[in-house]
Each structure stands twice: as C-alpha cells, then as structure tokens.
Amino acid sequence: MLVNRLRRRLPRRAALIALPAALVTALFAGGASTAASAAAPLPVLYNFPAAVAISLAKPNADPPGANDFSCRPSAAHPRPVVLVHGTLADKTNEWQALAPLLKNDGYCVFAPNIGGASPDAYIQAAAPIEQSSAQLATFVDQVLAATGASKVDLVGHSQGGMLPRYYINNLGGDAKANSLIGLAPSNHGTTLNGLAQIAQALGLSSTVASACASCAEQIIGSQFLTALNADGGTRASVHYTVIETRYDEIVTPYTSAFLSGSNVKNITLQDTCILDGSDHISIAYDRVALRFVENALDPQHPKPLICVPVLPVVGG
C-alpha cells in the first residue's frame, strides 16, 4: 500500500520539479513587483510634543515625504506644495503631520528652513521677515526648476502663514503662487495677550527686536505690518485660506489672523467642530485643521470634514 501511494505521488512531485526555471522566476518576480508597487503610506504624527522630540533627536531632518527633488507632480496634483514654518520653529518640528499626509495624498511636498543664523540652526524664523521671504523666494525657484511646475501652493503656520504674503506682494511671488493657506497666521499681528503693549510701555521693544527681529515685526501696529496690509494686503491672482482656532494664545485676538476679499476664505475651527480645543501651538498637529488644508489644496475634490477631540499643545 505504501509503495502504491508513493508511485501515485511521484509523478506530481516530478512535474513540480520539472517546472521551467523561467516560469518559477517569473512567478516570484511578479510577487515581488506587486509588493514593491504597494508601498505603505507614511505615518502621520498628530502629536506636537512627539514632533519636538524627533527634532531634538534629529535636528533639521526633513519631515517624512518632504524635499524629494526627484518628485514630479501628477496630473491630479500638478503643483508642488511648499510648507513654511513659524517663528522660532523649523521644518522638522512643524511638519511631522502635514508633510507625510500630503505625500500620501500624492503631492510633491517641500519644506525649507528659513530665517535662522544658518539653514542648520535649531532656531529658525527669528530674522527680519524681509530676509526670510527672500530665502523663501529662492527655495520656491529651486522647487519650480526641479519639478517643472509653473506655480506652487504655499501652506504656512503662524509667521509662516503671513510671511509668504511679503513674498507674494513684494518679491514676485504673485506670479509663482497659486494659493496661500495659513494655519493661525499672524496676518494683522498680535498683542500676545497684551504683552506687546506692556513691552512697549516699558521701553523693551528694542530689546525684543534685537533678540528676534521677526517677533517685533509681528506686533500689532508695527511698521512692517502696516505696509504689508496696505490696500488689503492680498493679490487678485492668489487664492487665500485662513484656518484659525478661537483658543489661539499667540495670535491675539484670534480674529487678527483673518484676511478680507473675494478671493479669501476664513475658517474658525470651532464653527464646524466644537470638540476642537487646539491652540496656536497644536494647530499644525490638528487633524480637523489639516483636513481643511487638504480641501483648500484640492477644492474640486473635497474630503468629508472631520470632528474629533483635539488637545491644546498636543494636537490629535
């Protein structure tokens, strides 16, 4: 009986062994190709303290998905997205959520460091905004040259949401920017909950300016902002979206973030999601806010809005 069973199985085994080597290779090659083509999405980190820890461990590291200068925009997303960080922040601690999120959506994503003592300095965006804007202009030109695109979309947080308006208004950016999306931007400056007025009353404004020129320029009523906001401060060829939280403790009052004009859309997060407790710091790690960013970048294909609990400082 055992011999008969072996005889019945041997032809099948022989046939398997006799499979052409080329066929076996093709089968395995096909499997490997399928696995390689189904690349896993990049992780999106909705946690600001964790992002700070990453930036301390790997200073000036590119955010996941950002600064791939071999990226070529697709027909679905023909414009590269340039992310602009805020005051005293940098590309690493600002964009651990939005950079991979947009890369997963199919965008070419770029994020510079600007306004620091050097591009590798841990503290960025403290220089005069005019100087940082010139650095942004150079970076945008590099992105356009590398990708072959004619325009970019700009997304910025805090100073990074306001600074590109200087680039657009004064450095030719209106011909190179399709849209500007600001997360809690300091468009009309800030009182810092009254601290700016106290500093002025005590004669400390010059001290602030010497330590952080961009900080002084962002105080309500500064010469810089007065000039920037003359005649509305926007350009007709650019689409503007402002995304702000009522709980902003840095840009105060929070309404000073908003712009006006027919090509402007102002969004207060709590008008659509009462659970959103994000503040100025955590708004770049707020999935409710970042869904508005996605929809502003691709208004023809909006995704459903999100409403989930979001914590101040942390995000979520």
C-alpha positions in Angstrom: 0.0 0.0 0.0 2.7 2.5 0.9 4.6 1.7 -2.3 1.4 2.3 -4.4 0.9 5.7 -2.6 4.4 6.8 -3.4 4.0 5.8 -7.0 0.8 7.8 -7.3 2.5 10.9 -5.8 5.9 10.7 -7.6 4.6 11.9 -11.0 3.1 15.0 -9.3 6.3 15.8 -7.5 8.3 15.2 -10.6 6.1 17.6 -12.5 6.6 20.2 -9.9 10.4 19.7 -10.0 10.3 19.9 -13.8 8.6 23.3 -13.9 10.7 25.5 -16.1 13.0 27.7 -14.2 11.9 30.7 -16.1 8.3 30.2 -15.0 9.3 29.9 -11.4 11.4 33.0 -11.7 8.5 34.9 -13.3 6.1 33.8 -10.5 8.4 35.1 -7.8 9.3 38.2 -9.7 5.7 39.0 -10.2 5.1 38.7 -6.5 8.0 40.9 -5.6 6.8 43.5 -8.1 3.3 43.6 -6.6 4.7 44.1 -3.1 7.0 46.8 -4.2 4.3 48.7 -6.0 2.0 48.7 -3.0 4.2 51.0 -0.9 2.9 51.5 2.6 1.7 55.1 3.4 4.0 57.2 5.5 3.0 57.5 9.2 1.2 60.8 10.1 2.1 62.1 13.6 -0.7 64.1 15.2 1.3 64.9 18.3 3.4 68.1 18.7 5.5 67.1 21.8 6.5 63.9 19.9 7.5 66.0 16.9 9.7 68.2 19.2 11.3 65.0 20.5 12.1 64.0 16.9 13.6 67.4 16.1 15.8 67.2 19.2 17.0 63.7 18.2 17.4 64.6 14.6 17.9 68.3 14.2 17.0 69.7 10.8 15.9 66.3 9.4 13.5 66.6 6.5 9.9 65.7 7.6 8.7 62.4 6.2 7.8 62.7 2.5 9.4 66.2 2.1 12.2 67.6 -0.1 12.3 64.8 -2.6 13.6 66.9 -5.5 13.1 64.0 -7.9 9.4 64.2 -7.3 7.3 65.1 -10.4 3.8 66.5 -9.9 0.9 64.4 -11.2 -2.0 65.5 -13.3 -4.2 65.2 -10.2 -1.9 67.4 -8.2 0.1 69.5 -10.7 1.5 72.0 -8.2 4.2 71.3 -5.6 3.3 72.3 -2.0 5.8 74.3 0.0 5.4 74.3 3.8 6.6 77.4 5.7 7.3 77.0 9.4 6.6 79.6 12.1 8.7 81.8 14.4 11.5 80.0 16.3 10.3 76.7 14.8 11.8 74.7 12.0 10.8 72.3 9.2 11.4 69.3 11.5 9.2 70.1 14.4 6.4 71.8 12.3 5.6 69.3 9.6 5.7 65.7 11.0 1.9 65.6 10.3 1.2 67.6 7.2 4.2 66.6 5.1 3.5 62.9 5.2 -0.2 63.5 5.0 0.2 65.4 1.7 2.8 63.0 0.4 0.3 60.1 1.0 -2.3 62.2 -0.9 0.0 62.2 -3.9 1.6 65.7 -3.7 5.2 66.7 -4.2 6.0 68.3 -0.8 8.8 70.6 0.1 9.8 72.4 3.4 12.7 74.8 3.9 14.3 76.2 6.9 14.4 80.0 6.7 15.3 82.9 8.9 17.9 81.2 11.1 21.5 82.1 11.7 22.1 79.2 9.2 19.9 76.7 7.5 21.1 74.1 10.1 20.5 76.2 13.2 17.9 74.8 15.6 16.2 78.2 16.0 14.7 79.5 12.7 12.5 82.4 11.5 13.9 84.9 14.0 15.5 87.1 11.3 13.7 90.1 9.7 10.8 88.8 7.7 12.1 90.6 4.6 15.2 88.4 4.8 13.3 85.2 5.4 11.0 86.0 2.5 14.0 86.3 0.2 15.1 82.9 1.3 11.6 81.5 0.6 11.7 83.1 -2.9 15.0 81.3 -3.6 13.6 78.0 -2.4 10.4 78.3 -4.4 12.5 78.9 -7.5 14.5 75.7 -6.8 11.3 73.7 -6.4 9.9 75.0 -9.7 13.1 74.3 -11.5 13.3 70.8 -10.2 9.7 69.8 -10.7 9.0 71.7 -13.9 5.8 73.2 -12.4 4.8 76.7 -13.2 3.4 77.5 -9.7 3.4 76.2 -6.2 0.8 76.2 -3.4 2.1 77.6 -0.1 1.0 76.4 3.4 2.3 78.1 6.5 1.9 78.2 10.2 2.0 81.3 12.3 4.6 83.6 10.8 4.8 81.1 8.0 1.2 81.8 7.1 1.8 85.6 7.0 5.4 85.8 5.6 4.5 84.4 2.1 2.3 87.5 1.6 5.5 89.6 1.6 7.0 87.2 -0.9 3.8 87.5 -3.0 3.4 91.2 -2.7 7.0 92.4 -3.0 9.2 89.7 -4.4 7.3 88.5 -7.5 5.6 85.6 -5.7 2.2 86.5 -7.2 3.3 85.0 -10.5 4.6 81.8 -8.8 2.0 81.1 -6.1 -1.5 79.7 -6.8 -2.7 79.7 -3.2 -1.6 80.6 0.3 -3.1 78.6 3.2 -2.4 79.9 6.7 -2.7 78.0 9.9 -3.2 80.6 12.7 -1.2 83.2 10.6 -0.1 86.4 12.2 -1.6 88.4 9.3 -2.5 91.5 11.3 -0.1 91.0 14.1 -0.6 90.1 17.7 -0.9 91.7 21.1 0.4 88.5 22.7 -2.4 88.8 25.1 -1.2 92.3 26.0 2.4 91.5 26.4 3.4 93.5 23.3 1.8 96.6 24.8 3.5 96.1 28.1 6.8 95.7 26.4 6.2 99.0 24.5 5.2 100.8 27.7 8.3 99.6 29.5 10.5 100.6 26.6 11.5 97.0 25.9 10.5 96.8 22.3 14.1 97.4 21.1 15.3 94.5 23.3 12.7 92.2 21.7 13.7 93.4 18.2 17.4 92.7 18.9 16.7 89.2 20.1 14.1 88.3 17.5 13.5 90.8 14.7 10.6 88.9 13.3 8.9 89.0 16.7 8.9 92.8 16.8 7.6 92.9 13.2 4.6 90.8 14.2 3.4 93.1 16.9 0.1 94.8 16.0 0.7 98.2 14.5 4.3 97.5 13.5 5.7 99.4 10.5 6.2 96.1 8.7 2.6 95.0 9.1 1.2 98.5 8.3 3.0 98.4 5.0 2.1 94.7 4.3 -1.6 95.2 4.9 -1.9 98.4 2.9 -4.7 98.1 0.3 -5.9 94.9 1.8 -2.5 93.1 1.6 -3.6 90.5 -0.9 -3.3 89.9 -4.7 -6.1 89.0 -7.0 -4.2 86.2 -8.7 -3.8 84.2 -5.5 -6.3 82.2 -3.5 -6.2 82.7 0.3 -7.4 80.4 3.0 -7.1 81.2 6.7 -7.6 78.4 9.3 -7.8 79.7 12.9 -8.7 78.5 16.4 -10.6 80.6 18.9 -8.1 79.3 21.5 -5.1 80.9 19.9 -3.0 82.3 22.7 -0.2 83.7 20.5 -2.0 85.5 17.7 -4.4 87.6 19.8 -7.1 88.5 19.3 -7.5 85.4 17.1 -9.5 87.4 14.6 -6.4 89.3 13.6 -5.4 86.2 11.6 -8.2 86.8 9.1 -8.0 88.5 5.7 -10.7 90.1 3.6 -11.5 89.9 0.0 -13.4 88.0 -2.6 -10.5 85.5 -3.0 -10.3 84.9 0.7 -11.9 82.1 2.8 -11.7 82.5 6.6 -12.3 79.4 8.8 -12.8 79.2 12.5 -12.3 75.6 13.5 -14.9 75.6 16.4 -17.6 76.7 14.0 -17.6 73.2 12.5 -16.1 71.1 15.4 -16.9 72.1 19.0 -14.6 69.3 20.1 -11.5 71.0 18.7 -9.5 72.5 21.5 -6.4 73.2 19.6 -4.3 76.3 20.4 -1.7 78.2 18.4 1.0 75.6 19.1 -1.0 72.4 18.2 -3.0 73.6 15.2 -0.3 72.2 12.8 -1.0 68.8 14.5 -4.8 69.0 14.4 -6.4 66.6 12.0 -9.5 68.8 11.9 -7.5 71.7 10.7 -5.4 69.6 8.3 -8.5 68.3 6.6 -9.3 71.9 5.8 -5.8 72.3 4.3 -6.3 69.2 2.1 -9.6 70.6 0.8 -8.1 74.1 0.2 -5.4 72.5 -1.9 -7.9 70.5 -3.9 -11.3 72.2 -3.7 -12.7 70.3 -6.7 -12.4 67.0 -4.7 -13.2 67.9 -1.1 -12.9 65.2 1.5 -15.5 64.9 4.3 -14.8 67.2 7.3 -13.5 65.7 10.5 -14.6 66.4 14.1 -12.6 64.7 16.8 -11.3 65.8 20.2 -8.1 67.9 19.8 -5.9 69.0 22.7 -4.1 72.2 23.2 -0.3 71.9 22.9 -0.6 68.3 21.9 -2.9 68.1 18.9 -4.8 64.9 17.9 
